[in-house]
Amino acid sequence: MVYAVVASTFFVGFGGGVVFPILPNLGEVLGISAFMVGVILSANRWTRLVANGPAGALVDRIGTRKPFVAGLAIEGAATAGYVVAITSSVPEFWFVLARVCWGVGSALVFATAYTITADVSDAGSRGESMGIVRAGITFGFPAGMVLGGIVSEVYSNATAFVLAACFAGLASIIAYFIVPETHVDSPDTSIKPWDLETTLPALTVGLVNFGLYFAYFGVLFSTLVLYLDAESTVLTLEFAGVGLEYGEQGTSGLLMAVSALSGALFTILGGKISDTVGARVPVLLVFLVTSCLGFAVLTLAPSLSIVVGACALIGAGQGGVGGPLTALLADLTPEDRMGRAMGTNNVFGDVGGAVGPLLSLPFAEAIGFDVLYALSATIPLLAGATLVVGIYTYTGSLSPTVEESIV
């Protein structure tokens, strides 16, 4: 059942990855202001900020299957909206509308995917299972980013958007025929859309998620294409004596893919390690420090090899946290409130992802990328401190075992 979810999220992640190397460069392509580009990039996360809570409550109320399939279908339709936007005389409107629709769809997908995984796993396998599902999303993402960067460079941005829409549509078809119901037997009308999980574990894990999304999606992914352009750092390959130079979009797509692929690999590894060790917190702290080191490396001399290494480290840190962090939340949450807990966690992550582009793009233009990335290196450390304080306050232990954490 976990792999059925992975199959669906992989293809919708692939569709999402195709468009990401293009969106940050809309200012140059379409003459859109840096602030408006930030609005477009963050519109889906601001939408999810409103939609995540009701999505989690809906999961606890009616189950996982219908919201999962519907969310994937909405994401496919939203991706098709990019094609309309790129050819429109008012692209800002259509891009924002498409990103808003994507936000609604992804709120449903994320709340259901992790709830399904929590439903069908136990304490001894939950970290690995959460890691596999998270990796399913992020494995599709880097593949899509590579293809999106290359297709947009070789053909056109519109062609890349059409490709993304096709893969997102395929995801909903797979889910419709494969993914079963796992969560409820009959609807519970007592659960209201505004019912969020506000326990200390949910708030603690949510704040850590906020910091990760702010630094990773809000800063790194939103500014990388502009950083490469500013530093004139692009990828050149030689084949049969002919040199092929990628532009900043193609190069950023490849670098984002390196980061996301590293994240996907370490997502599974981090979850598996936390199951084997029998404790989530030590594993989480190691990978938070790894993310910090990645941003620190990014402030060094801007050679391509250093940027590649930094992106790989940041991805490993982000990914390594993903599986154990979601598993820790599931360990500390009653099963009948799992959807709401996942929805609350997603709210925090999307606040970070939405605020990040709005602040990082203008900040980078005004102050510079080195200062921005140096400040970003402190965010994982603050997240680690928040994690330790919150878990100790709730459990009375700095590193509770998985058995001690089970509610």
C-alpha positions as CSV (number, residue, x, y, z in Angstrom):
1,M,0.0,0.0,0.0
2,V,2.9,2.3,0.7
3,Y,4.4,1.7,-2.7
4,A,1.0,2.4,-4.3
5,V,1.1,5.9,-2.7
6,V,4.7,6.3,-3.8
7,A,3.8,5.5,-7.5
8,S,1.2,8.3,-7.5
9,T,3.3,10.9,-5.6
10,F,6.3,10.2,-7.8
11,F,4.5,11.2,-11.0
12,V,2.9,14.3,-9.5
13,G,6.3,15.2,-8.0
14,F,7.8,14.7,-11.5
15,G,5.2,17.1,-12.9
16,G,6.0,19.7,-10.2
17,G,9.7,19.4,-10.7
18,V,9.5,20.1,-14.4
19,V,8.3,23.7,-13.8
20,F,10.5,24.7,-10.9
21,P,13.6,25.7,-12.9
22,I,11.4,28.0,-15.0
23,L,9.3,29.8,-12.5
24,P,12.1,31.7,-10.6
25,N,13.3,33.1,-14.0
26,L,9.9,34.6,-15.0
27,G,11.2,38.1,-14.4
28,E,13.7,37.7,-17.2
29,V,11.4,35.7,-19.5
30,L,8.2,37.7,-19.2
31,G,9.3,41.0,-17.6
32,I,7.6,40.2,-14.3
33,S,9.0,42.0,-11.2
34,A,11.0,40.2,-8.6
35,F,8.3,40.7,-6.0
36,M,5.6,39.3,-8.3
37,V,7.8,36.3,-9.1
38,G,8.0,35.8,-5.3
39,V,4.2,36.0,-5.1
40,I,3.8,33.4,-7.8
41,L,6.4,31.1,-6.2
42,S,4.7,31.3,-2.8
43,A,1.1,31.4,-3.9
44,N,0.6,27.6,-3.6
45,R,2.1,27.7,-0.1
46,W,-0.1,30.5,1.1
47,T,-3.1,28.6,-0.3
48,R,-2.0,25.5,1.5
49,L,-1.6,27.5,4.7
50,V,-5.4,27.9,4.5
51,A,-6.2,24.5,3.0
52,N,-3.9,22.2,5.1
53,G,-6.0,22.3,8.2
54,P,-9.3,21.5,6.5
55,A,-7.6,18.9,4.4
56,G,-6.3,17.1,7.5
57,A,-9.7,17.4,9.2
58,L,-11.4,16.0,6.0
59,V,-9.1,13.0,6.1
60,D,-10.1,12.2,9.7
61,R,-13.8,12.8,8.8
62,I,-14.2,10.8,5.5
63,G,-11.0,8.9,5.0
64,T,-8.0,9.1,2.7
65,R,-8.9,7.7,-0.7
66,K,-11.3,10.3,-2.1
67,P,-9.2,13.3,-1.0
68,F,-6.0,11.7,-2.3
69,V,-7.4,11.1,-5.8
70,A,-9.1,14.5,-6.0
71,G,-5.9,16.3,-4.9
72,L,-3.8,14.6,-7.6
73,A,-6.5,15.5,-10.2
74,I,-6.5,19.2,-9.1
75,E,-2.7,19.4,-9.3
76,G,-2.9,18.1,-12.9
77,A,-5.4,20.7,-13.9
78,A,-3.3,23.4,-12.2
79,T,-0.2,22.4,-14.1
80,A,-2.2,22.7,-17.3
81,G,-2.9,26.3,-16.2
82,Y,0.8,27.1,-16.7
83,V,0.4,26.5,-20.4
84,V,-2.3,29.1,-20.5
85,A,-0.3,31.5,-18.4
86,I,2.9,31.4,-20.6
87,T,0.9,32.4,-23.7
88,S,-1.4,34.9,-22.0
89,S,-1.2,38.7,-22.2
90,V,-1.7,38.7,-18.4
91,P,0.6,35.9,-17.3
92,E,0.7,37.1,-13.7
93,F,-3.0,36.4,-13.2
94,W,-2.9,32.9,-14.7
95,F,0.3,31.9,-12.9
96,V,-1.1,33.0,-9.5
97,L,-4.4,31.2,-10.2
98,A,-2.6,28.0,-11.3
99,R,-0.4,28.1,-8.2
100,V,-3.4,28.6,-5.9
101,C,-5.1,25.5,-7.5
102,W,-1.9,23.5,-7.0
103,G,-1.9,24.5,-3.4
104,V,-5.4,23.1,-2.8
105,G,-4.5,19.9,-4.6
106,S,-1.2,19.4,-2.8
107,A,-2.8,20.1,0.6
108,L,-5.0,17.1,0.0
109,V,-2.2,14.9,-1.3
110,F,0.2,15.6,1.5
111,A,-2.3,15.1,4.3
112,T,-3.5,11.8,2.8
113,A,-0.2,10.4,1.8
114,Y,1.4,10.6,5.2
115,T,-1.8,9.5,7.0
116,I,-2.1,6.4,4.8
117,T,1.5,5.6,5.7
118,A,0.9,6.1,9.4
119,D,-2.2,3.9,9.2
120,V,-0.4,0.9,7.7
121,S,3.0,1.0,9.5
122,D,4.0,0.3,13.1
123,A,6.6,1.7,15.4
124,G,9.4,-0.5,14.2
125,S,8.9,0.4,10.5
126,R,7.3,3.9,10.6
127,G,10.5,5.9,10.0
128,E,11.4,3.9,7.0
129,S,7.9,3.9,5.6
130,M,7.6,7.7,6.0
131,G,10.9,8.0,4.4
132,I,9.9,5.9,1.4
133,V,6.7,8.0,0.8
134,R,8.6,11.3,1.2
135,A,11.3,9.9,-1.2
136,G,8.6,9.0,-3.7
137,I,7.7,12.7,-4.0
138,T,11.3,13.9,-4.0
139,F,12.6,11.3,-6.5
140,G,10.0,12.5,-9.0
141,F,11.0,16.1,-8.2
142,P,14.7,15.9,-9.3
143,A,13.9,13.9,-12.4
144,G,11.3,16.5,-13.3
145,M,13.7,19.4,-12.6
146,V,16.4,18.0,-14.9
147,L,13.9,17.4,-17.7
148,G,12.2,20.7,-17.1
149,G,15.5,22.6,-17.3
150,I,16.6,20.8,-20.4
151,V,13.3,20.9,-22.2
152,S,12.8,24.6,-21.6
153,E,16.4,25.3,-22.9
154,V,16.1,23.0,-26.0
155,Y,12.4,23.5,-26.9
156,S,10.4,26.1,-24.9
157,N,8.9,26.8,-21.6
158,A,5.4,26.0,-22.9
159,T,6.6,22.5,-24.0
160,A,8.0,21.9,-20.5
161,F,4.7,22.9,-18.9
162,V,2.7,20.6,-21.2
163,L,5.0,17.7,-20.2
164,A,4.4,18.5,-16.5
165,A,0.6,18.5,-17.0
166,C,0.8,15.1,-18.6
167,F,2.7,13.5,-15.8
168,A,0.5,15.1,-13.1
169,G,-2.6,13.7,-14.9
170,L,-1.0,10.3,-15.0
171,A,-0.6,10.4,-11.2
172,S,-4.3,10.8,-10.5
173,I,-5.1,7.9,-12.9
174,I,-2.7,5.6,-11.0
175,A,-4.2,6.6,-7.7
176,Y,-7.8,6.0,-8.8
177,F,-7.2,2.4,-9.8
178,I,-4.7,1.4,-7.1
179,V,-5.0,3.3,-3.7
180,P,-7.6,1.9,-1.3
181,E,-9.2,3.4,1.8
182,T,-7.2,3.0,5.0
183,H,-8.4,5.5,7.6
184,V,-12.1,5.5,8.5
185,D,-15.0,3.0,8.1
186,S,-17.8,5.7,8.2
187,P,-17.8,9.5,8.1
188,D,-17.5,11.3,11.5
189,T,-19.5,14.5,11.2
190,S,-18.3,15.8,14.6
191,I,-14.9,16.8,13.0
192,K,-15.0,20.4,11.8
193,P,-12.8,21.9,9.0
194,W,-11.1,24.3,11.5
195,D,-10.2,21.5,14.0
196,L,-6.3,21.6,14.1
197,E,-3.9,19.6,16.2
198,T,-2.4,22.1,18.7
199,T,-0.6,19.7,21.1
200,L,3.0,20.4,22.1
201,P,4.4,17.6,19.8
202,A,2.5,18.9,16.8
203,L,3.7,22.5,17.4
204,T,7.3,21.4,18.0
205,V,7.5,19.3,14.9
206,G,5.7,22.0,13.0
207,L,8.2,24.6,14.0
208,V,11.1,22.4,12.9
209,N,9.3,21.9,9.6
210,F,8.9,25.6,9.2
211,G,12.6,26.2,9.5
212,L,13.4,23.5,7.0
213,Y,11.0,24.7,4.4
214,F,12.0,28.3,4.8
215,A,15.7,27.5,4.2
216,Y,15.3,24.8,1.6
217,F,12.4,25.8,-0.7
218,G,12.0,29.4,0.4
219,V,15.7,30.4,0.1
220,L,17.8,27.8,-1.8
221,F,15.3,26.8,-4.6
222,S,13.9,30.3,-5.0
223,T,17.3,32.0,-5.5
224,L,19.6,29.4,-7.0
225,V,18.9,30.3,-10.7
226,L,19.5,34.0,-9.9
227,Y,22.7,33.1,-7.9
228,L,24.1,31.2,-10.9
229,D,23.3,34.1,-13.2
230,A,24.9,36.6,-10.9
231,E,28.1,34.5,-10.5
232,S,28.1,33.4,-14.2
233,T,28.3,29.8,-13.0
234,V,26.9,27.4,-15.6
235,L,27.5,23.8,-16.6
236,T,29.5,22.9,-19.7
237,L,29.7,19.4,-21.0
238,E,31.8,18.1,-23.8
239,F,30.6,15.2,-26.1
240,A,32.4,14.0,-29.2
241,G,34.6,17.1,-29.2
242,V,31.6,19.5,-29.0
243,G,31.1,21.7,-26.0
244,L,27.5,22.1,-24.7
245,E,26.9,24.9,-22.3
246,Y,23.6,25.0,-20.3
247,G,22.1,28.3,-19.3
248,E,21.3,29.2,-15.8
249,Q,17.9,27.5,-16.0
250,G,19.3,24.2,-17.2
251,T,22.2,24.4,-14.7
252,S,19.9,25.3,-11.8
253,G,17.6,22.4,-12.8
254,L,20.5,20.0,-12.6
255,L,21.7,21.4,-9.3
256,M,18.2,21.3,-7.8
257,A,18.0,17.7,-9.0
258,V,21.3,16.9,-7.2
259,S,19.9,18.4,-4.0
260,A,16.5,16.7,-4.3
261,L,18.1,13.3,-5.2
262,S,20.4,13.5,-2.3
263,G,17.4,14.4,-0.1
264,A,15.4,11.4,-1.4
265,L,18.2,9.0,-0.7
266,F,18.8,10.3,2.8
267,T,15.1,10.4,3.5
268,I,14.9,6.7,3.3
269,L,18.3,6.3,5.2
270,G,17.3,8.7,8.0
271,G,14.0,6.9,8.6
272,K,15.6,3.5,8.5
273,I,18.3,4.6,11.0
274,S,15.8,6.0,13.4
275,D,13.9,2.7,13.3
276,T,17.1,0.8,13.9
277,V,18.4,3.0,16.7
278,G,14.9,3.1,18.2
279,A,15.1,6.9,18.7
280,R,14.2,9.8,16.4
281,V,15.8,12.9,18.0
282,P,19.6,12.0,17.7
283,V,19.1,11.2,14.0
284,L,17.2,14.5,13.5
285,L,20.0,16.5,15.1
286,V,22.7,15.0,12.9
287,F,20.9,15.8,9.7
288,L,20.0,19.3,10.9
289,V,23.7,20.0,11.4
290,T,24.3,18.6,7.9
291,S,21.9,21.1,6.4
292,C,23.7,23.9,8.3
293,L,27.0,22.8,6.8
294,G,25.6,22.9,3.3
295,F,24.5,26.5,3.6
296,A,27.9,27.4,5.1
297,V,29.7,25.7,2.1
298,L,27.5,27.7,-0.3
299,T,29.0,31.0,1.0
300,L,32.5,29.9,-0.2
301,A,34.0,30.9,-3.6
302,P,31.3,30.3,-6.2
303,S,32.8,27.5,-8.3
304,L,30.5,24.9,-9.8
305,S,32.0,22.1,-7.8
306,I,31.4,23.9,-4.5
307,V,27.8,24.7,-5.4
308,V,27.2,21.1,-6.3
309,G,28.6,19.9,-3.0
310,A,26.6,22.5,-1.0
311,C,23.4,21.5,-2.8
312,A,24.1,17.8,-2.0
313,L,24.7,18.6,1.7
314,I,21.6,20.7,2.0
315,G,19.5,18.1,0.3
316,A,20.9,15.4,2.5
317,G,20.1,17.4,5.6
318,Q,16.6,18.2,4.5
319,G,15.9,14.6,3.4
320,G,17.5,13.0,6.4
321,V,15.2,15.0,8.7
322,G,12.0,14.2,6.7
323,G,11.4,10.6,7.5
324,P,12.2,10.6,11.2
325,L,10.4,13.9,11.8
326,T,7.1,12.8,10.3
327,A,7.5,9.4,12.1
328,L,8.1,11.2,15.4
329,L,4.8,13.2,14.9
330,A,3.0,9.9,14.1
331,D,4.5,8.3,17.2
332,L,3.2,11.0,19.5
333,T,-0.3,11.4,17.9
334,P,-3.4,9.3,18.5
335,E,-4.5,7.4,15.3
336,D,-7.9,9.1,15.1
337,R,-6.2,12.5,15.0
338,M,-3.5,11.6,12.5
339,G,-4.9,13.5,9.6
340,R,-5.2,16.7,11.6
341,A,-1.7,16.4,13.0
342,M,-0.3,16.0,9.4
343,G,-2.4,19.0,8.3
344,T,-1.0,21.1,11.1
345,N,2.5,20.1,10.3
346,N,2.0,21.0,6.7
347,V,0.7,24.4,7.7
348,F,4.0,25.2,9.4
349,G,6.0,24.0,6.5
350,D,4.1,26.1,4.1
351,V,4.4,29.2,6.1
352,G,8.1,28.8,5.9
353,G,8.0,28.0,2.2
354,A,5.7,31.0,1.5
355,V,7.6,33.6,3.5
356,G,11.0,32.4,2.2
357,P,10.6,33.6,-1.5
358,L,9.0,36.9,-0.4
359,L,12.0,37.7,1.8
360,S,14.9,36.0,0.0
361,L,14.5,37.3,-3.5
362,P,14.4,41.0,-2.6
363,F,17.0,40.4,0.1
364,A,19.4,38.8,-2.3
365,E,19.1,41.7,-4.7
366,A,19.7,44.3,-2.0
367,I,22.3,42.7,0.2
368,G,23.9,39.8,-1.7
369,F,23.7,36.0,-1.8
370,D,26.6,35.3,0.6
371,V,24.9,37.1,3.5
372,L,21.6,35.4,2.7
373,Y,23.1,31.9,2.7
374,A,25.2,32.6,5.8
375,L,22.0,33.6,7.7
376,S,20.2,30.6,6.3
377,A,22.9,28.3,7.9
378,T,21.6,29.3,11.4
379,I,18.1,28.2,10.7
380,P,18.7,24.4,11.1
381,L,20.5,25.0,14.3
382,L,17.6,27.0,15.7
383,A,15.3,24.2,14.6
384,G,17.4,21.6,16.5
385,A,17.2,23.7,19.7
386,T,13.4,23.9,19.3
387,L,13.1,20.2,18.8
388,V,15.1,19.3,21.9
389,V,13.3,21.8,24.2
390,G,9.8,20.7,22.9
391,I,10.4,17.0,23.1
392,Y,12.1,17.2,26.5
393,T,9.2,19.3,27.9
394,Y,6.6,16.8,26.6
395,T,8.4,13.5,27.4
396,G,10.8,14.4,30.2
397,S,13.7,12.9,28.1
398,L,16.2,14.5,25.7
399,S,16.0,11.4,23.5
400,P,12.9,9.3,24.1
401,T,12.9,5.8,22.6
402,V,10.3,5.0,19.9
403,E,8.5,2.8,22.5
404,E,8.3,5.7,25.0
405,S,6.9,8.0,22.3
406,I,4.0,5.8,21.1
407,V,0.7,7.3,22.2
